Amino acid sequence: MNTPVPECPACRVQMQEGFVPDVGQNDRFRRTRWTEGRPEKTLFGGLKVKGRRQLDTVTFRCPRCGWLIWFAPELPGSDE
Ligand SMILES: [Zn+2]
């Protein structure tokens, strides 16, 4: 991912790149994805994501104050 590294709006220091893992099926970790629209439950108690636009997220953290900034860059086919 070529997301430019942002500065913390409060501390003006460079933030650290990271991501927030999400436990998916079979306890495999994956990135938390941004998903278009409002969450809706499926019959099985999960959340509907079928047919929704989804993007991998990148999360930057300020090493000084802990502020998190999320990005969901427009990059096709970079997952899994
Ligand atoms: Zn900060």
PDB file of the backbone (N, CA, C, O) and the ligand in Angstrom, with CONECT records:
HET     ZN  A 101       1
ATOM      1  N   MET A   1       0.835  -1.196   0.000  1.00  0.00           N
ATOM      2  CA  MET A   1       0.000   0.000   0.000  1.00  0.00           C
ATOM      3  C   MET A   1       0.870   1.246   0.000  1.00  0.00           C
ATOM      4  O   MET A   1       1.863   1.323   0.723  1.00  0.00           O
ATOM      5  N   ASN A   2       0.501   2.185  -0.789  1.00  0.00           N
ATOM      6  CA  ASN A   2       1.268   3.418  -0.840  1.00  0.00           C
ATOM      7  C   ASN A   2       0.513   4.591  -0.243  1.00  0.00           C
ATOM      8  O   ASN A   2       0.490   5.688  -0.802  1.00  0.00           O
ATOM      9  N   THR A   3      -0.092   4.344   0.882  1.00  0.00           N
ATOM     10  CA  THR A   3      -0.773   5.432   1.563  1.00  0.00           C
ATOM     11  C   THR A   3       0.289   6.337   2.175  1.00  0.00           C
ATOM     12  O   THR A   3       1.149   5.857   2.914  1.00  0.00           O
ATOM     13  N   PRO A   4       0.250   7.629   1.885  1.00  0.00           N
ATOM     14  CA  PRO A   4       1.250   8.516   2.467  1.00  0.00           C
ATOM     15  C   PRO A   4       1.124   8.540   3.992  1.00  0.00           C
ATOM     16  O   PRO A   4       0.020   8.505   4.536  1.00  0.00           O
ATOM     17  N   VAL A   5       2.257   8.600   4.662  1.00  0.00           N
ATOM     18  CA  VAL A   5       2.247   8.592   6.123  1.00  0.00           C
ATOM     19  C   VAL A   5       1.810   9.968   6.638  1.00  0.00           C
ATOM     20  O   VAL A   5       2.469  10.973   6.372  1.00  0.00           O
ATOM     21  N   PRO A   6       0.713  10.005   7.364  1.00  0.00           N
ATOM     22  CA  PRO A   6       0.218  11.299   7.853  1.00  0.00           C
ATOM     23  C   PRO A   6       0.916  11.732   9.136  1.00  0.00           C
ATOM     24  O   PRO A   6       1.586  10.943   9.802  1.00  0.00           O
ATOM     25  N   GLU A   7       0.741  12.999   9.460  1.00  0.00           N
ATOM     26  CA  GLU A   7       1.206  13.520  10.743  1.00  0.00           C
ATOM     27  C   GLU A   7       0.029  13.562  11.689  1.00  0.00           C
ATOM     28  O   GLU A   7      -1.105  13.780  11.262  1.00  0.00           O
ATOM     29  N   CYS A   8       0.282  13.357  12.962  1.00  0.00           N
ATOM     30  CA  CYS A   8      -0.784  13.484  13.948  1.00  0.00           C
ATOM     31  C   CYS A   8      -1.249  14.936  13.969  1.00  0.00           C
ATOM     32  O   CYS A   8      -0.424  15.841  14.095  1.00  0.00           O
ATOM     33  N   PRO A   9      -2.552  15.175  13.848  1.00  0.00           N
ATOM     34  CA  PRO A   9      -3.061  16.549  13.838  1.00  0.00           C
ATOM     35  C   PRO A   9      -2.774  17.288  15.151  1.00  0.00           C
ATOM     36  O   PRO A   9      -2.690  18.516  15.159  1.00  0.00           O
ATOM     37  N   ALA A  10      -2.627  16.567  16.238  1.00  0.00           N
ATOM     38  CA  ALA A  10      -2.385  17.207  17.535  1.00  0.00           C
ATOM     39  C   ALA A  10      -0.899  17.385  17.812  1.00  0.00           C
ATOM     40  O   ALA A  10      -0.482  18.457  18.251  1.00  0.00           O
ATOM     41  N   CYS A  11      -0.094  16.357  17.563  1.00  0.00           N
ATOM     42  CA  CYS A  11       1.323  16.378  17.964  1.00  0.00           C
ATOM     43  C   CYS A  11       2.275  16.763  16.843  1.00  0.00           C
ATOM     44  O   CYS A  11       3.433  17.087  17.106  1.00  0.00           O
ATOM     45  N   ARG A  12       1.816  16.733  15.615  1.00  0.00           N
ATOM     46  CA  ARG A  12       2.677  17.037  14.471  1.00  0.00           C
ATOM     47  C   ARG A  12       3.894  16.131  14.388  1.00  0.00           C
ATOM     48  O   ARG A  12       4.982  16.575  14.023  1.00  0.00           O
ATOM     49  N   VAL A  13       3.711  14.867  14.724  1.00  0.00           N
ATOM     50  CA  VAL A  13       4.778  13.886  14.532  1.00  0.00           C
ATOM     51  C   VAL A  13       4.274  12.844  13.545  1.00  0.00           C
ATOM     52  O   VAL A  13       3.067  12.655  13.389  1.00  0.00           O
ATOM     53  N   GLN A  14       5.206  12.170  12.882  1.00  0.00           N
ATOM     54  CA  GLN A  14       4.837  11.168  11.903  1.00  0.00           C
ATOM     55  C   GLN A  14       4.176   9.971  12.592  1.00  0.00           C
ATOM     56  O   GLN A  14       4.634   9.503  13.634  1.00  0.00           O
ATOM     57  N   MET A  15       3.103   9.498  11.994  1.00  0.00           N
ATOM     58  CA  MET A  15       2.372   8.386  12.583  1.00  0.00           C
ATOM     59  C   MET A  15       2.945   7.053  12.107  1.00  0.00           C
ATOM     60  O   MET A  15       3.656   6.991  11.104  1.00  0.00           O
ATOM     61  N   GLN A  16       2.625   5.991  12.842  1.00  0.00           N
ATOM     62  CA  GLN A  16       3.128   4.659  12.498  1.00  0.00           C
ATOM     63  C   GLN A  16       2.059   3.885  11.746  1.00  0.00           C
ATOM     64  O   GLN A  16       0.884   3.900  12.112  1.00  0.00           O
ATOM     65  N   GLU A  17       2.487   3.208  10.690  1.00  0.00           N
ATOM     66  CA  GLU A  17       1.521   2.426   9.917  1.00  0.00           C
ATOM     67  C   GLU A  17       1.200   1.114  10.623  1.00  0.00           C
ATOM     68  O   GLU A  17       2.072   0.503  11.239  1.00  0.00           O
ATOM     69  N   GLY A  18      -0.026   0.695  10.532  1.00  0.00           N
ATOM     70  CA  GLY A  18      -0.444  -0.586  11.094  1.00  0.00           C
ATOM     71  C   GLY A  18      -1.776  -0.998  10.511  1.00  0.00           C
ATOM     72  O   GLY A  18      -2.232  -0.431   9.518  1.00  0.00           O
ATOM     73  N   PHE A  19      -2.386  -1.963  11.113  1.00  0.00           N
ATOM     74  CA  PHE A  19      -3.724  -2.370  10.684  1.00  0.00           C
ATOM     75  C   PHE A  19      -4.430  -3.008  11.870  1.00  0.00           C
ATOM     76  O   PHE A  19      -3.797  -3.405  12.848  1.00  0.00           O
ATOM     77  N   VAL A  20      -5.735  -3.098  11.768  1.00  0.00           N
ATOM     78  CA  VAL A  20      -6.522  -3.685  12.849  1.00  0.00           C
ATOM     79  C   VAL A  20      -7.046  -5.032  12.379  1.00  0.00           C
ATOM     80  O   VAL A  20      -7.893  -5.090  11.487  1.00  0.00           O
ATOM     81  N   PRO A  21      -6.553  -6.114  12.967  1.00  0.00           N
ATOM     82  CA  PRO A  21      -7.005  -7.422  12.511  1.00  0.00           C
ATOM     83  C   PRO A  21      -8.420  -7.727  12.969  1.00  0.00           C
ATOM     84  O   PRO A  21      -8.910  -7.207  13.972  1.00  0.00           O
ATOM     85  N   ASP A  22      -9.043  -8.576  12.204  1.00  0.00           N
ATOM     86  CA  ASP A  22     -10.428  -8.924  12.399  1.00  0.00           C
ATOM     87  C   ASP A  22     -10.437 -10.449  12.341  1.00  0.00           C
ATOM     88  O   ASP A  22      -9.858 -11.021  11.417  1.00  0.00           O
ATOM     89  N   VAL A  23     -11.059 -11.111  13.275  1.00  0.00           N
ATOM     90  CA  VAL A  23     -11.102 -12.577  13.215  1.00  0.00           C
ATOM     91  C   VAL A  23     -12.231 -12.982  12.293  1.00  0.00           C
ATOM     92  O   VAL A  23     -13.404 -12.751  12.585  1.00  0.00           O
ATOM     93  N   GLY A  24     -11.867 -13.581  11.189  1.00  0.00           N
ATOM     94  CA  GLY A  24     -12.869 -14.001  10.215  1.00  0.00           C
ATOM     95  C   GLY A  24     -13.205 -15.455  10.419  1.00  0.00           C
ATOM     96  O   GLY A  24     -13.105 -15.976  11.530  1.00  0.00           O
ATOM     97  N   GLN A  25     -13.600 -16.106   9.357  1.00  0.00           N
ATOM     98  CA  GLN A  25     -13.948 -17.518   9.437  1.00  0.00           C
ATOM     99  C   GLN A  25     -12.722 -18.350   9.779  1.00  0.00           C
ATOM    100  O   GLN A  25     -11.607 -18.008   9.385  1.00  0.00           O
ATOM    101  N   ASN A  26     -12.923 -19.440  10.513  1.00  0.00           N
ATOM    102  CA  ASN A  26     -11.865 -20.374  10.903  1.00  0.00           C
ATOM    103  C   ASN A  26     -10.758 -19.704  11.711  1.00  0.00           C
ATOM    104  O   ASN A  26      -9.604 -20.131  11.662  1.00  0.00           O
ATOM    105  N   ASP A  27     -11.104 -18.674  12.441  1.00  0.00           N
ATOM    106  CA  ASP A  27     -10.143 -17.961  13.281  1.00  0.00           C
ATOM    107  C   ASP A  27      -8.958 -17.391  12.520  1.00  0.00           C
ATOM    108  O   ASP A  27      -7.902 -17.144  13.102  1.00  0.00           O
ATOM    109  N   ARG A  28      -9.122 -17.188  11.269  1.00  0.00           N
ATOM    110  CA  ARG A  28      -8.038 -16.560  10.511  1.00  0.00           C
ATOM    111  C   ARG A  28      -8.165 -15.056  10.641  1.00  0.00           C
ATOM    112  O   ARG A  28      -9.254 -14.489  10.544  1.00  0.00           O
ATOM    113  N   PHE A  29      -7.041 -14.435  10.861  1.00  0.00           N
ATOM    114  CA  PHE A  29      -7.053 -12.984  10.966  1.00  0.00           C
ATOM    115  C   PHE A  29      -7.015 -12.365   9.592  1.00  0.00           C
ATOM    116  O   PHE A  29      -6.338 -12.851   8.685  1.00  0.00           O
ATOM    117  N   ARG A  30      -7.747 -11.295   9.457  1.00  0.00           N
ATOM    118  CA  ARG A  30      -7.644 -10.509   8.242  1.00  0.00           C
ATOM    119  C   ARG A  30      -7.816  -9.047   8.599  1.00  0.00           C
ATOM    120  O   ARG A  30      -8.179  -8.696   9.721  1.00  0.00           O
ATOM    121  N   ARG A  31      -7.550  -8.223   7.634  1.00  0.00           N
ATOM    122  CA  ARG A  31      -7.707  -6.806   7.897  1.00  0.00           C
ATOM    123  C   ARG A  31      -9.164  -6.461   8.060  1.00  0.00           C
ATOM    124  O   ARG A  31     -10.033  -7.077   7.442  1.00  0.00           O
ATOM    125  N   THR A  32      -9.427  -5.495   8.879  1.00  0.00           N
ATOM    126  CA  THR A  32     -10.771  -4.953   8.964  1.00  0.00           C
ATOM    127  C   THR A  32     -11.032  -4.184   7.675  1.00  0.00           C
ATOM    128  O   THR A  32     -10.202  -3.397   7.220  1.00  0.00           O
ATOM    129  N   ARG A  33     -12.182  -4.427   7.111  1.00  0.00           N
ATOM    130  CA  ARG A  33     -12.490  -3.772   5.839  1.00  0.00           C
ATOM    131  C   ARG A  33     -13.557  -2.718   5.998  1.00  0.00           C
ATOM    132  O   ARG A  33     -14.530  -2.879   6.735  1.00  0.00           O
ATOM    133  N   TRP A  34     -13.345  -1.654   5.296  1.00  0.00           N
ATOM    134  CA  TRP A  34     -14.396  -0.653   5.168  1.00  0.00           C
ATOM    135  C   TRP A  34     -15.439  -1.224   4.226  1.00  0.00           C
ATOM    136  O   TRP A  34     -15.103  -1.761   3.171  1.00  0.00           O
ATOM    137  N   THR A  35     -16.702  -1.109   4.603  1.00  0.00           N
ATOM    138  CA  THR A  35     -17.787  -1.637   3.795  1.00  0.00           C
ATOM    139  C   THR A  35     -18.830  -0.552   3.578  1.00  0.00           C
ATOM    140  O   THR A  35     -19.226   0.157   4.503  1.00  0.00           O
ATOM    141  N   GLU A  36     -19.255  -0.448   2.346  1.00  0.00           N
ATOM    142  CA  GLU A  36     -20.199   0.608   1.979  1.00  0.00           C
ATOM    143  C   GLU A  36     -21.580   0.373   2.599  1.00  0.00           C
ATOM    144  O   GLU A  36     -22.027  -0.769   2.706  1.00  0.00           O
ATOM    145  N   GLY A  37     -22.230   1.416   2.995  1.00  0.00           N
ATOM    146  CA  GLY A  37     -23.609   1.340   3.476  1.00  0.00           C
ATOM    147  C   GLY A  37     -23.718   1.094   4.972  1.00  0.00           C
ATOM    148  O   GLY A  37     -22.722   1.084   5.694  1.00  0.00           O
ATOM    149  N   ARG A  38     -24.950   0.897   5.418  1.00  0.00           N
ATOM    150  CA  ARG A  38     -25.185   0.635   6.831  1.00  0.00           C
ATOM    151  C   ARG A  38     -25.181  -0.850   7.118  1.00  0.00           C
ATOM    152  O   ARG A  38     -25.543  -1.648   6.253  1.00  0.00           O
ATOM    153  N   PRO A  39     -24.772  -1.243   8.338  1.00  0.00           N
ATOM    154  CA  PRO A  39     -24.758  -2.674   8.642  1.00  0.00           C
ATOM    155  C   PRO A  39     -26.164  -3.256   8.726  1.00  0.00           C
ATOM    156  O   PRO A  39     -27.067  -2.659   9.312  1.00  0.00           O
ATOM    157  N   GLU A  40     -26.327  -4.411   8.141  1.00  0.00           N
ATOM    158  CA  GLU A  40     -27.604  -5.127   8.190  1.00  0.00           C
ATOM    159  C   GLU A  40     -27.305  -6.566   8.550  1.00  0.00           C
ATOM    160  O   GLU A  40     -26.339  -7.148   8.055  1.00  0.00           O
ATOM    161  N   LYS A  41     -28.119  -7.135   9.399  1.00  0.00           N
ATOM    162  CA  LYS A  41     -27.894  -8.527   9.816  1.00  0.00           C
ATOM    163  C   LYS A  41     -28.396  -9.518   8.775  1.00  0.00           C
ATOM    164  O   LYS A  41     -29.398  -9.287   8.098  1.00  0.00           O
ATOM    165  N   THR A  42     -27.678 -10.619   8.667  1.00  0.00           N
ATOM    166  CA  THR A  42     -28.159 -11.722   7.844  1.00  0.00           C
ATOM    167  C   THR A  42     -29.004 -12.626   8.739  1.00  0.00           C
ATOM    168  O   THR A  42     -29.072 -12.421   9.951  1.00  0.00           O
ATOM    169  N   LEU A  43     -29.648 -13.627   8.135  1.00  0.00           N
ATOM    170  CA  LEU A  43     -30.448 -14.587   8.893  1.00  0.00           C
ATOM    171  C   LEU A  43     -29.600 -15.365   9.890  1.00  0.00           C
ATOM    172  O   LEU A  43     -30.108 -15.867  10.893  1.00  0.00           O
ATOM    173  N   PHE A  44     -28.313 -15.460   9.607  1.00  0.00           N
ATOM    174  CA  PHE A  44     -27.432 -16.265  10.450  1.00  0.00           C
ATOM    175  C   PHE A  44     -26.723 -15.431  11.519  1.00  0.00           C
ATOM    176  O   PHE A  44     -25.823 -15.921  12.200  1.00  0.00           O
ATOM    177  N   GLY A  45     -27.126 -14.199  11.657  1.00  0.00           N
ATOM    178  CA  GLY A  45     -26.562 -13.364  12.717  1.00  0.00           C
ATOM    179  C   GLY A  45     -25.279 -12.645  12.357  1.00  0.00           C
ATOM    180  O   GLY A  45     -24.716 -11.921  13.178  1.00  0.00           O
ATOM    181  N   GLY A  46     -24.818 -12.838  11.143  1.00  0.00           N
ATOM    182  CA  GLY A  46     -23.633 -12.095  10.706  1.00  0.00           C
ATOM    183  C   GLY A  46     -24.056 -10.751  10.128  1.00  0.00           C
ATOM    184  O   GLY A  46     -25.194 -10.314  10.301  1.00  0.00           O
ATOM    185  N   LEU A  47     -23.148 -10.125   9.460  1.00  0.00           N
ATOM    186  CA  LEU A  47     -23.485  -8.870   8.810  1.00  0.00           C
ATOM    187  C   LEU A  47     -23.412  -9.047   7.302  1.00  0.00           C
ATOM    188  O   LEU A  47     -22.526  -9.717   6.771  1.00  0.00           O
ATOM    189  N   LYS A  48     -24.369  -8.428   6.636  1.00  0.00           N
ATOM    190  CA  LYS A  48     -24.411  -8.524   5.179  1.00  0.00           C
ATOM    191  C   LYS A  48     -23.257  -7.752   4.548  1.00  0.00           C
ATOM    192  O   LYS A  48     -23.109  -6.548   4.761  1.00  0.00           O
ATOM    193  N   VAL A  49     -22.451  -8.456   3.776  1.00  0.00           N
ATOM    194  CA  VAL A  49     -21.401  -7.756   3.045  1.00  0.00           C
ATOM    195  C   VAL A  49     -21.453  -8.084   1.566  1.00  0.00           C
ATOM    196  O   VAL A  49     -20.762  -7.476   0.748  1.00  0.00           O
ATOM    197  N   LYS A  50     -22.296  -9.070   1.238  1.00  0.00           N
ATOM    198  CA  LYS A  50     -22.407  -9.504  -0.149  1.00  0.00           C
ATOM    199  C   LYS A  50     -22.871  -8.374  -1.044  1.00  0.00           C
ATOM    200  O   LYS A  50     -23.834  -7.674  -0.732  1.00  0.00           O
ATOM    201  N   GLY A  51     -22.188  -8.203  -2.144  1.00  0.00           N
ATOM    202  CA  GLY A  51     -22.582  -7.178  -3.092  1.00  0.00           C
ATOM    203  C   GLY A  51     -22.208  -5.772  -2.666  1.00  0.00           C
ATOM    204  O   GLY A  51     -22.450  -4.811  -3.397  1.00  0.00           O
ATOM    205  N   ARG A  52     -21.612  -5.647  -1.473  1.00  0.00           N
ATOM    206  CA  ARG A  52     -21.203  -4.324  -1.016  1.00  0.00           C
ATOM    207  C   ARG A  52     -19.786  -4.048  -1.472  1.00  0.00           C
ATOM    208  O   ARG A  52     -18.982  -4.960  -1.667  1.00  0.00           O
ATOM    209  N   ARG A  53     -19.509  -2.797  -1.631  1.00  0.00           N
ATOM    210  CA  ARG A  53     -18.157  -2.392  -1.960  1.00  0.00           C
ATOM    211  C   ARG A  53     -17.316  -2.492  -0.686  1.00  0.00           C
ATOM    212  O   ARG A  53     -17.711  -1.979   0.361  1.00  0.00           O
ATOM    213  N   GLN A  54     -16.163  -3.148  -0.773  1.00  0.00           N
ATOM    214  CA  GLN A  54     -15.301  -3.303   0.392  1.00  0.00           C
ATOM    215  C   GLN A  54     -13.874  -2.912   0.055  1.00  0.00           C
ATOM    216  O   GLN A  54     -13.376  -3.184  -1.038  1.00  0.00           O
ATOM    217  N   LEU A  55     -13.238  -2.276   1.003  1.00  0.00           N
ATOM    218  CA  LEU A  55     -11.847  -1.867   0.802  1.00  0.00           C
ATOM    219  C   LEU A  55     -11.027  -2.209   2.039  1.00  0.00           C
ATOM    220  O   LEU A  55     -11.491  -2.057   3.169  1.00  0.00           O
ATOM    221  N   ASP A  56      -9.814  -2.670   1.811  1.00  0.00           N
ATOM    222  CA  ASP A  56      -8.904  -2.917   2.929  1.00  0.00           C
ATOM    223  C   ASP A  56      -8.563  -1.601   3.605  1.00  0.00           C
ATOM    224  O   ASP A  56      -8.476  -0.556   2.960  1.00  0.00           O
ATOM    225  N   THR A  57      -8.375  -1.670   4.892  1.00  0.00           N
ATOM    226  CA  THR A  57      -8.053  -0.448   5.615  1.00  0.00           C
ATOM    227  C   THR A  57      -6.606  -0.444   6.092  1.00  0.00           C
ATOM    228  O   THR A  57      -6.018  -1.493   6.355  1.00  0.00           O
ATOM    229  N   VAL A  58      -6.059   0.732   6.196  1.00  0.00           N
ATOM    230  CA  VAL A  58      -4.734   0.955   6.767  1.00  0.00           C
ATOM    231  C   VAL A  58      -4.960   1.904   7.943  1.00  0.00           C
ATOM    232  O   VAL A  58      -5.690   2.888   7.823  1.00  0.00           O
ATOM    233  N   THR A  59      -4.343   1.608   9.056  1.00  0.00           N
ATOM    234  CA  THR A  59      -4.540   2.433  10.244  1.00  0.00           C
ATOM    235  C   THR A  59      -3.204   3.000  10.697  1.00  0.00           C
ATOM    236  O   THR A  59      -2.231   2.266  10.867  1.00  0.00           O
ATOM    237  N   PHE A  60      -3.168   4.298  10.890  1.00  0.00           N
ATOM    238  CA  PHE A  60      -1.954   4.938  11.387  1.00  0.00           C
ATOM    239  C   PHE A  60      -2.174   5.361  12.832  1.00  0.00           C
ATOM    240  O   PHE A  60      -3.262   5.796  13.210  1.00  0.00           O
ATOM    241  N   ARG A  61      -1.130   5.228  13.624  1.00  0.00           N
ATOM    242  CA  ARG A  61      -1.226   5.538  15.049  1.00  0.00           C
ATOM    243  C   ARG A  61      -0.159   6.549  15.424  1.00  0.00           C
ATOM    244  O   ARG A  61       0.995   6.445  15.009  1.00  0.00           O
ATOM    245  N   CYS A  62      -0.565   7.525  16.214  1.00  0.00           N
ATOM    246  CA  CYS A  62       0.398   8.499  16.716  1.00  0.00           C
ATOM    247  C   CYS A  62       1.171   7.876  17.874  1.00  0.00           C
ATOM    248  O   CYS A  62       0.568   7.408  18.840  1.00  0.00           O
ATOM    249  N   PRO A  63       2.514   7.866  17.786  1.00  0.00           N
ATOM    250  CA  PRO A  63       3.299   7.254  18.858  1.00  0.00           C
ATOM    251  C   PRO A  63       3.240   8.068  20.154  1.00  0.00           C
ATOM    252  O   PRO A  63       3.567   7.556  21.224  1.00  0.00           O
ATOM    253  N   ARG A  64       2.832   9.314  20.059  1.00  0.00           N
ATOM    254  CA  ARG A  64       2.809  10.163  21.242  1.00  0.00           C
ATOM    255  C   ARG A  64       1.463  10.136  21.975  1.00  0.00           C
ATOM    256  O   ARG A  64       1.420   9.943  23.190  1.00  0.00           O
ATOM    257  N   CYS A  65       0.365  10.330  21.233  1.00  0.00           N
ATOM    258  CA  CYS A  65      -0.936  10.421  21.918  1.00  0.00           C
ATOM    259  C   CYS A  65      -1.862   9.250  21.600  1.00  0.00           C
ATOM    260  O   CYS A  65      -2.919   9.115  22.216  1.00  0.00           O
ATOM    261  N   GLY A  66      -1.479   8.407  20.651  1.00  0.00           N
ATOM    262  CA  GLY A  66      -2.292   7.220  20.380  1.00  0.00           C
ATOM    263  C   GLY A  66      -3.461   7.434  19.430  1.00  0.00           C
ATOM    264  O   GLY A  66      -4.256   6.522  19.204  1.00  0.00           O
ATOM    265  N   TRP A  67      -3.567   8.620  18.880  1.00  0.00           N
ATOM    266  CA  TRP A  67      -4.633   8.905  17.920  1.00  0.00           C
ATOM    267  C   TRP A  67      -4.555   7.934  16.740  1.00  0.00           C
ATOM    268  O   TRP A  67      -3.469   7.656  16.232  1.00  0.00           O
ATOM    269  N   LEU A  68      -5.680   7.433  16.318  1.00  0.00           N
ATOM    270  CA  LEU A  68      -5.712   6.545  15.153  1.00  0.00           C
ATOM    271  C   LEU A  68      -6.400   7.235  13.987  1.00  0.00           C
ATOM    272  O   LEU A  68      -7.430   7.892  14.143  1.00  0.00           O
ATOM    273  N   ILE A  69      -5.807   7.070  12.825  1.00  0.00           N
ATOM    274  CA  ILE A  69      -6.414   7.581  11.606  1.00  0.00           C
ATOM    275  C   ILE A  69      -6.524   6.420  10.624  1.00  0.00           C
ATOM    276  O   ILE A  69      -5.552   5.708  10.371  1.00  0.00           O
ATOM    277  N   TRP A  70      -7.705   6.245  10.084  1.00  0.00           N
ATOM    278  CA  TRP A  70      -7.952   5.121   9.185  1.00  0.00           C
ATOM    279  C   TRP A  70      -8.033   5.609   7.741  1.00  0.00           C
ATOM    280  O   TRP A  70      -8.554   6.686   7.450  1.00  0.00           O
ATOM    281  N   PHE A  71      -7.499   4.775   6.849  1.00  0.00           N
ATOM    282  CA  PHE A  71      -7.651   5.015   5.424  1.00  0.00           C
ATOM    283  C   PHE A  71      -8.160   3.750   4.769  1.00  0.00           C
ATOM    284  O   PHE A  71      -7.855   2.640   5.205  1.00  0.00           O
ATOM    285  N   ALA A  72      -8.929   3.928   3.733  1.00  0.00           N
ATOM    286  CA  ALA A  72      -9.360   2.791   2.922  1.00  0.00           C
ATOM    287  C   ALA A  72      -9.008   3.126   1.489  1.00  0.00           C
ATOM    288  O   ALA A  72      -9.865   3.530   0.703  1.00  0.00           O
ATOM    289  N   PRO A  73      -7.715   2.952   1.151  1.00  0.00           N
ATOM    290  CA  PRO A  73      -7.268   3.384  -0.175  1.00  0.00           C
ATOM    291  C   PRO A  73      -7.928   2.600  -1.314  1.00  0.00           C
ATOM    292  O   PRO A  73      -8.278   1.427  -1.185  1.00  0.00           O
ATOM    293  N   GLU A  74      -8.072   3.285  -2.388  1.00  0.00           N
ATOM    294  CA  GLU A  74      -8.695   2.729  -3.584  1.00  0.00           C
ATOM    295  C   GLU A  74      -7.681   1.899  -4.361  1.00  0.00           C
ATOM    296  O   GLU A  74      -7.075   2.386  -5.314  1.00  0.00           O
ATOM    297  N   LEU A  75      -7.498   0.650  -3.955  1.00  0.00           N
ATOM    298  CA  LEU A  75      -6.543  -0.202  -4.647  1.00  0.00           C
ATOM    299  C   LEU A  75      -7.189  -1.546  -4.954  1.00  0.00           C
ATOM    300  O   LEU A  75      -7.601  -2.260  -4.040  1.00  0.00           O
ATOM    301  N   PRO A  76      -7.280  -1.890  -6.212  1.00  0.00           N
ATOM    302  CA  PRO A  76      -7.960  -3.131  -6.557  1.00  0.00           C
ATOM    303  C   PRO A  76      -7.095  -4.372  -6.293  1.00  0.00           C
ATOM    304  O   PRO A  76      -5.891  -4.377  -6.549  1.00  0.00           O
ATOM    305  N   GLY A  77      -7.741  -5.414  -5.777  1.00  0.00           N
ATOM    306  CA  GLY A  77      -7.115  -6.740  -5.670  1.00  0.00           C
ATOM    307  C   GLY A  77      -5.867  -6.835  -4.813  1.00  0.00           C
ATOM    308  O   GLY A  77      -4.928  -7.542  -5.177  1.00  0.00           O
ATOM    309  N   SER A  78      -5.832  -6.144  -3.687  1.00  0.00           N
ATOM    310  CA  SER A  78      -4.637  -6.203  -2.855  1.00  0.00           C
ATOM    311  C   SER A  78      -4.834  -7.092  -1.642  1.00  0.00           C
ATOM    312  O   SER A  78      -3.957  -7.168  -0.782  1.00  0.00           O
ATOM    313  N   ASP A  79      -5.966  -7.761  -1.561  1.00  0.00           N
ATOM    314  CA  ASP A  79      -6.259  -8.557  -0.376  1.00  0.00           C
ATOM    315  C   ASP A  79      -6.029 -10.045  -0.597  1.00  0.00           C
ATOM    316  O   ASP A  79      -6.276 -10.557  -1.689  1.00  0.00           O
ATOM    317  N   GLU A  80      -5.567 -10.724   0.409  1.00  0.00           N
ATOM    318  CA  GLU A  80      -5.419 -12.191   0.507  1.00  0.00           C
ATOM    319  C   GLU A  80      -4.508 -12.809  -0.538  1.00  0.00           C
ATOM    320  O   GLU A  80      -4.314 -14.024  -0.547  1.00  0.00           O
TER     321      GLU A  80
HETATM  322 ZN    ZN A 101      -0.541  12.641  18.567  1.00  0.00          ZN2+
END
